[in-house]
Amino acid sequence: MPKASLPPKFDPTNYFSITLNDLVIYSIYYLHKQGSEIASEDIISACFVLFPKRFSLQKYPQWPDSAVVSRRWSDCKSKGYLLGSAIKGFKITARGIKHAEKVEKSLGKAQPAPAARTEMKTRAGRFVRSIETSDAHTRYKKKLEINEFDFRSLLLCTMESPPATLTRNLEQFKEYVDIYERRDLIIFLEFCEDKFSHLLNTSKKQTKKEKARISKK
């Protein structure tokens, strides 16, 4: 999600009456207007942040339901609203923009956003809870092996997500955890960062292990 401005808040009673396909195309339109990338992870995040009551897992409402979103972008492509793929990224079409503008009117006036600090803490809280309930964190606490799939799922990424996306999401998660001063989760994320450094965009920075090795010389 873009950091430039706070996302709008819509009344759930309004968006519950709108189809999931329409909410997905509006979320993509929102990313388009923000000048943000439109990768699959960005769409999943946007849907969850804009319409949390429709795009969360039933058992774990603090976690986005990526399967629901992925099925819907296929429908949007078939209707000519969207081009691209989960691997290469997406682009909204002129037809998609026109339809999203109609959806925007149906959503009604956005609710006044709370103060930036309050909004950021609320958003951070959702992701802190998602980290705590992730398979990767559960396995970490039980001292079990964490595999690549667990790590990518923790960061809301797929097996096709590039290093830049993994790195960006990891840094964002660190910021969220820091807001709540959760030292235990910072240690966990740093553990994952070291373990899976080969998957991250580390060309411009040294890993913790490399820094430690250099400092000992």
C-alpha positions as CSV (number, residue, x, y, z in Angstrom):
1,M,0.0,0.0,0.0
2,P,1.3,3.5,-0.7
3,K,2.5,5.6,2.2
4,A,1.8,9.0,0.6
5,S,-1.7,9.3,2.0
6,L,-4.1,7.5,4.3
7,P,-6.5,5.2,2.5
8,P,-10.2,6.2,2.6
9,K,-12.5,4.6,5.1
10,F,-15.9,3.3,3.8
11,D,-19.0,2.3,5.7
12,P,-19.2,-1.5,5.7
13,T,-23.0,-1.3,5.4
14,N,-22.3,0.3,2.0
15,Y,-19.6,-2.0,0.6
16,F,-21.3,-5.2,1.8
17,S,-23.9,-4.7,-0.9
18,I,-21.3,-4.4,-3.6
19,T,-19.9,-7.5,-5.4
20,L,-16.4,-8.7,-4.6
21,N,-15.4,-8.2,-8.3
22,D,-16.3,-4.5,-8.1
23,L,-14.5,-4.0,-4.8
24,V,-11.4,-5.6,-6.3
25,I,-11.4,-3.4,-9.4
26,Y,-11.9,-0.4,-7.2
27,S,-8.9,-1.4,-5.0
28,I,-6.8,-1.7,-8.2
29,Y,-8.1,1.7,-9.4
30,Y,-7.1,3.1,-6.0
31,L,-3.5,1.8,-6.4
32,H,-3.5,3.2,-10.0
33,K,-4.5,6.7,-8.7
34,Q,-1.8,6.5,-6.0
35,G,0.9,5.7,-8.7
36,S,1.6,2.5,-6.8
37,E,2.8,-0.8,-8.3
38,I,0.0,-3.2,-9.1
39,A,1.5,-6.5,-8.1
40,S,-0.6,-9.3,-6.8
41,E,0.5,-8.6,-3.2
42,D,-0.4,-4.9,-3.6
43,I,-3.9,-5.8,-4.7
44,I,-4.4,-8.2,-1.8
45,S,-3.2,-5.6,0.7
46,A,-5.4,-2.8,-0.8
47,C,-8.5,-5.0,-0.7
48,F,-7.9,-5.9,2.9
49,V,-7.1,-2.3,4.0
50,L,-10.0,-0.7,2.1
51,F,-12.6,-3.4,2.8
52,P,-11.4,-5.5,5.8
53,K,-14.9,-6.9,6.5
54,R,-15.1,-8.5,3.0
55,F,-11.5,-9.6,2.4
56,S,-10.4,-11.2,5.7
57,L,-10.3,-14.9,6.7
58,Q,-13.4,-15.9,8.7
59,K,-11.4,-17.7,11.4
60,Y,-8.6,-15.1,11.5
61,P,-10.1,-11.7,10.6
62,Q,-6.8,-10.0,11.2
63,W,-5.4,-11.8,8.1
64,P,-6.4,-11.1,4.5
65,D,-8.0,-13.9,2.4
66,S,-5.7,-13.9,-0.6
67,A,-7.5,-16.8,-2.3
68,V,-10.7,-14.7,-2.6
69,V,-8.9,-11.8,-4.2
70,S,-6.9,-13.9,-6.7
71,R,-10.2,-15.5,-8.0
72,R,-11.7,-12.1,-8.5
73,W,-8.9,-10.5,-10.5
74,S,-9.3,-13.4,-13.0
75,D,-13.0,-12.3,-13.3
76,C,-11.9,-8.7,-13.8
77,K,-9.5,-9.7,-16.6
78,S,-12.3,-11.7,-18.4
79,K,-14.5,-8.6,-18.3
80,G,-11.8,-6.4,-19.9
81,Y,-11.1,-4.4,-16.7
82,L,-7.6,-5.6,-16.2
83,L,-4.5,-6.8,-18.0
84,G,-1.4,-8.7,-16.9
85,S,-0.8,-11.6,-14.5
86,A,0.2,-12.4,-10.9
87,I,3.8,-13.0,-12.0
88,K,4.3,-9.9,-14.3
89,G,2.0,-7.5,-12.5
90,F,-1.3,-5.9,-13.5
91,K,-2.5,-2.8,-15.4
92,I,-6.1,-1.4,-15.2
93,T,-7.7,-0.7,-18.6
94,A,-9.7,2.4,-19.6
95,R,-12.8,0.2,-19.3
96,G,-11.7,-0.8,-15.8
97,I,-11.2,2.8,-14.8
98,K,-14.6,3.8,-16.0
99,H,-16.2,0.9,-14.1
100,A,-14.2,1.7,-11.0
101,E,-15.5,5.3,-11.0
102,K,-19.0,4.0,-11.0
103,V,-18.2,1.7,-8.1
104,E,-16.7,4.7,-6.2
105,K,-20.0,6.5,-6.4
106,S,-21.8,3.4,-5.0
107,L,-19.4,3.3,-2.1
108,G,-20.7,6.7,-0.9
109,K,-18.7,9.3,0.8
110,A,-15.6,8.1,2.6
111,Q,-15.7,8.4,6.4
112,P,-13.4,11.0,7.9
113,A,-10.0,9.4,8.6
114,P,-8.7,9.5,12.2
115,A,-5.5,11.2,13.1
116,A,-2.5,9.8,11.1
117,R,-0.9,8.4,14.3
118,T,-4.1,6.6,15.3
119,E,-4.7,5.3,11.8
120,M,-1.1,4.0,11.6
121,K,-1.3,2.3,15.0
122,T,-4.6,0.7,14.0
123,R,-3.1,-0.6,10.8
124,A,0.1,-1.7,12.5
125,G,-2.0,-3.7,15.0
126,R,-3.6,-5.7,12.3
127,F,-0.3,-6.8,10.9
128,V,1.2,-7.4,14.3
129,R,-1.6,-9.9,15.0
130,S,-1.1,-11.5,11.5
131,I,2.6,-12.0,12.3
132,E,1.7,-13.6,15.7
133,T,-0.8,-16.0,14.1
134,S,1.4,-16.9,11.1
135,D,2.6,-20.5,10.5
136,A,6.2,-19.1,10.5
137,H,5.9,-17.6,13.9
138,T,4.1,-20.6,15.3
139,R,6.9,-22.9,14.1
140,Y,9.5,-20.5,15.4
141,K,8.1,-20.6,18.9
142,K,8.0,-24.4,18.8
143,K,11.6,-24.4,17.5
144,L,10.6,-26.1,14.3
145,E,12.1,-25.5,10.9
146,I,10.6,-22.6,8.9
147,N,10.6,-23.2,5.1
148,E,10.5,-20.8,2.2
149,F,6.8,-21.0,1.8
150,D,6.2,-20.1,5.5
151,F,8.5,-17.1,5.1
152,R,6.8,-15.9,2.0
153,S,3.3,-16.4,3.5
154,L,4.4,-14.4,6.5
155,L,5.1,-11.5,4.3
156,L,1.9,-11.9,2.3
157,C,3.9,-12.9,-0.8
158,T,3.7,-15.8,-3.2
159,M,6.4,-18.1,-4.4
160,E,6.7,-15.9,-7.5
161,S,7.2,-12.6,-5.6
162,P,10.5,-11.0,-6.5
163,P,13.2,-10.1,-3.9
164,A,12.3,-6.4,-4.0
165,T,8.7,-7.2,-2.9
166,L,9.9,-9.5,-0.1
167,T,12.4,-6.9,1.1
168,R,9.8,-4.1,1.0
169,N,7.2,-6.0,2.9
170,L,9.7,-7.2,5.5
171,E,10.9,-3.6,6.2
172,Q,7.2,-2.5,6.4
173,F,6.5,-5.3,8.9
174,K,9.4,-4.2,11.0
175,E,8.0,-0.6,11.2
176,Y,4.6,-1.9,12.3
177,V,6.2,-4.1,15.0
178,D,8.3,-1.2,16.2
179,I,5.2,1.0,16.7
180,Y,4.0,-1.5,19.3
181,E,7.6,-2.0,20.7
182,R,7.3,-5.7,20.3
183,R,11.0,-6.6,20.8
184,D,10.1,-10.4,20.6
185,L,8.7,-9.9,17.1
186,I,11.6,-7.8,16.0
187,I,13.9,-10.6,17.0
188,F,11.7,-13.1,15.1
189,L,11.7,-10.9,11.9
190,E,15.5,-10.5,12.1
191,F,15.9,-14.2,12.5
192,C,13.8,-14.7,9.3
193,E,15.8,-12.0,7.6
194,D,19.1,-13.8,8.3
195,K,17.8,-17.2,7.5
196,F,16.3,-16.2,4.1
197,S,18.8,-13.4,3.2
198,H,19.4,-15.2,-0.1
199,L,15.8,-14.4,-1.1
200,L,15.9,-10.8,-0.3
201,N,17.1,-7.7,-2.2
202,T,20.5,-7.5,-0.4
203,S,22.7,-6.4,-3.2
204,K,22.9,-2.9,-1.7
205,K,23.2,-3.8,2.0
206,Q,25.1,-6.4,4.0
207,T,23.4,-9.1,5.9
208,K,23.8,-9.2,9.7
209,K,26.0,-12.2,9.4
210,E,28.3,-10.5,6.9
211,K,28.6,-7.4,9.2
212,A,29.4,-9.6,12.2
213,R,32.0,-11.5,10.2
214,I,33.7,-8.2,9.1
215,S,33.7,-6.7,12.6
216,K,35.6,-9.7,13.9
217,K,38.5,-9.2,11.5
